[in-house]
């Protein structure tokens, strides 16, 4: 299953989608992909990264998705902003990193997770 879904004609730059896809792949070691993986989905100008795990009871079926981070793209400025989800899956701006044109900075912050807000 691909770790990134993208509808044609979306305003998110293709090169950025490749970077996010690579990030998800790199954060999921091959030996653990049957137990956990990161996936990204796109809706409008937002890319949501989620941690996915198989059903907890061992049955087959759809994997459980837990939102980790959301990157929002502003096409006019070419800037990205980072958001985090609360326990009710509501998104809030991440205050420790302002909007940037460098999506790599945002992904590095998610990976580093200095506030433990993305991965706990």
C-alpha positions as CSV (number, residue, x, y, z in Angstrom):
1,X,0.0,0.0,0.0
2,X,1.5,3.4,-0.9
3,X,2.2,5.8,1.9
4,X,0.9,8.8,0.1
5,X,-2.3,9.5,-1.8
6,X,-2.6,12.4,-4.2
7,X,-5.4,13.4,-6.4
8,X,-4.4,14.9,-9.8
9,X,-4.7,18.6,-10.1
10,X,-4.0,19.3,-6.4
11,X,-2.0,22.5,-5.7
12,X,0.6,20.8,-3.5
13,X,3.9,20.7,-5.5
14,X,4.8,17.2,-6.7
15,X,8.4,17.5,-5.5
16,X,7.2,18.2,-1.9
17,X,4.9,15.1,-2.1
18,X,8.0,13.0,-3.0
19,X,9.8,14.4,0.0
20,X,6.9,13.6,2.3
21,X,6.6,10.1,0.8
22,X,10.3,9.5,1.4
23,X,10.0,10.8,5.0
24,X,7.2,8.3,5.7
25,X,9.2,5.5,4.2
26,X,12.3,6.3,6.1
27,X,10.4,6.5,9.4
28,X,9.1,3.0,8.9
29,X,11.9,0.4,9.0
30,X,11.1,-2.5,6.6
31,X,11.3,-5.0,9.4
32,X,8.4,-3.2,11.2
33,X,6.0,-2.5,8.3
34,X,3.7,-5.4,9.3
35,X,3.3,-3.7,12.8
36,X,3.4,0.0,12.0
37,X,3.9,2.4,9.2
38,X,3.5,6.1,8.5
39,X,1.2,7.2,5.7
40,X,0.3,10.6,4.3
41,X,-2.9,11.7,2.8
42,X,-3.8,14.9,1.0
43,X,-6.9,16.9,1.2
44,X,-6.9,20.2,-0.5
45,X,-3.8,22.1,0.6
46,X,-3.2,19.9,3.6
47,X,-1.0,16.8,4.0
48,X,-1.8,14.7,7.0
49,X,0.8,12.2,8.3
50,X,-0.7,9.3,10.4
51,X,0.7,6.4,12.3
52,X,-1.0,3.3,11.1
53,X,-1.2,0.0,13.0
54,X,-3.1,-3.3,12.4
55,X,-6.2,-4.0,14.5
56,X,-5.2,-4.4,18.2
57,X,-7.1,-7.8,18.5
58,X,-5.1,-9.4,15.7
59,X,-8.0,-9.8,13.3
60,X,-7.6,-8.9,9.7
61,X,-9.1,-5.7,8.5
62,X,-8.5,-2.0,8.1
63,X,-5.6,-0.6,9.9
64,X,-6.1,2.0,12.7
65,X,-4.9,5.5,11.8
66,X,-3.7,7.9,14.4
67,X,-3.0,11.5,13.1
68,X,0.5,12.6,13.9
69,X,1.0,15.9,12.1
70,X,-0.5,18.1,9.4
71,X,1.4,20.2,7.0
72,X,-0.7,23.0,5.4
73,X,0.4,24.7,2.2
74,X,-0.4,28.3,1.3
75,X,0.0,28.4,-2.6
76,X,0.2,32.2,-2.8
77,X,3.2,32.4,-0.5
78,X,4.6,28.9,-1.1
79,X,4.9,28.4,2.6
80,X,4.1,25.5,4.8
81,X,2.9,25.5,8.4
82,X,2.9,22.6,10.9
83,X,-0.1,21.6,13.0
84,X,-0.7,19.0,15.7
85,X,-3.8,17.1,16.7
86,X,-5.3,17.1,20.1
87,X,-7.1,14.1,21.7
88,X,-10.3,15.0,19.8
89,X,-8.4,15.1,16.5
90,X,-8.7,18.9,16.3
91,X,-5.8,20.6,14.6
92,X,-3.8,23.4,16.3
93,X,-0.8,25.4,15.0
94,X,2.6,24.2,16.2
95,X,4.0,27.3,17.8
96,X,7.7,26.3,17.9
97,X,8.2,26.5,14.1
98,X,6.8,29.3,12.0
99,X,5.7,29.0,8.4
100,X,8.5,28.1,6.0
101,X,9.0,27.3,2.3
102,X,11.3,24.5,3.4
103,X,9.2,21.4,4.0
104,X,12.3,19.6,5.1
105,X,12.5,21.8,8.2
106,X,9.0,20.8,9.1
107,X,9.6,17.1,8.6
108,X,12.8,17.4,10.7
109,X,10.8,19.0,13.5
110,X,8.2,16.2,13.4
111,X,11.0,13.6,13.5
112,X,12.8,15.4,16.3
113,X,9.6,15.9,18.2
114,X,11.2,18.0,20.9
115,X,7.8,18.6,22.7
116,X,6.6,15.0,22.4
117,X,3.4,16.3,20.8
118,X,3.6,14.2,17.6
119,X,4.7,10.8,18.7
120,X,4.3,11.1,22.5
